[in-house]
Amino acid sequence: MPEAARETTTLPSFSLDGRVAVVTGSSIGIGRTIAEVFALAGAHVLLAARSEDRLANVKSAIEEAGGSAEYMRVDVTNLDDIAALGARTKELVAERDADLVLVNNAGFGFTKPAVVVTEEDFDLITSTHLKGTYFCCQQIAPIMLERGYGKIINLGSAWGESTDAKKAPYCMAKAGIAHLTHALSTEWAPSGIRINTLAPTGTLTEFTADVMTRMPERAAGIIARIPLGRFAVPSDHMGAALFLASPASDFVTGHTLYVDGGLTGSG
């Protein structure tokens, strides 16, 4: 075995200066917060989601904070939309001679007994999480392959490892995302692409806070399973997201990072 080289100790860089960051589902919730934090860290952010009004608001907020952003209306269940996103991303990378970060965040969930889940329910959740994530990776990874470097963060969930009643399609989809990350990391790591899964626990966003307010027994049951004793908020995930996007994680790939208050570890 070769002897390990002694390196000079340096402070890891969490900067995204000069990078282009594409964030799907960035009009609301965790995706919006990731986009805003990445812009603060120096990236030019390409916002992608279905609501143009919300995207315009996020772009304005980023620019008011001194960041740089633009947006596109993208439905990740539509391959034409994904192709257009890939084309604009390629233009941005060429214009800026920039390294690239892709965050596959677009998603949603529902709570339904398995026996009443419809084909429409099933198709929508798999199209959004699995199909959307896969084809966004397929369209944008070639840009990274040309540069010999890139970062992909797929949003998973603690429910991709643990389970919960009435969440079968969601648990399945998020487990699939984590395994897709493993498979793509095996294929792309030799070409310089680092791809990881960020897996949150239940997180209070504009949408989920309302749902949990209307379902107090369910909310209490989830909190009881989280050793840190509370739901997450989007800012809880930003340290992990910035780590996975930045040079600080350049030797990390094929990994699922649980930001779940201890839920997965507690079984």
Secondary structure, DSSP 8 states (H G I E B T S, - for coil): ----------------TT-EEEEETTTSHHHHHHHHHHHHTT-EEEEEES-HHHHHHHHHHHHHTT-EEEEEE--TT-HHHHHHHHHHHHHHHHHHT--EEEEE---------GGG--HHHHHHHHIIIIIHHHHHHHHHHHHHHHHT-EEEEEE--GGGTS--TT-HHHHHHHHHHHHHHHHHHHHHGGGTEEEEEEEE-SB--HHHHHHHHH-HHHHHHHHHH-TT-S-B-GGGGHHHHHHHHSGGGTT--S-EEEESTTTTTT-
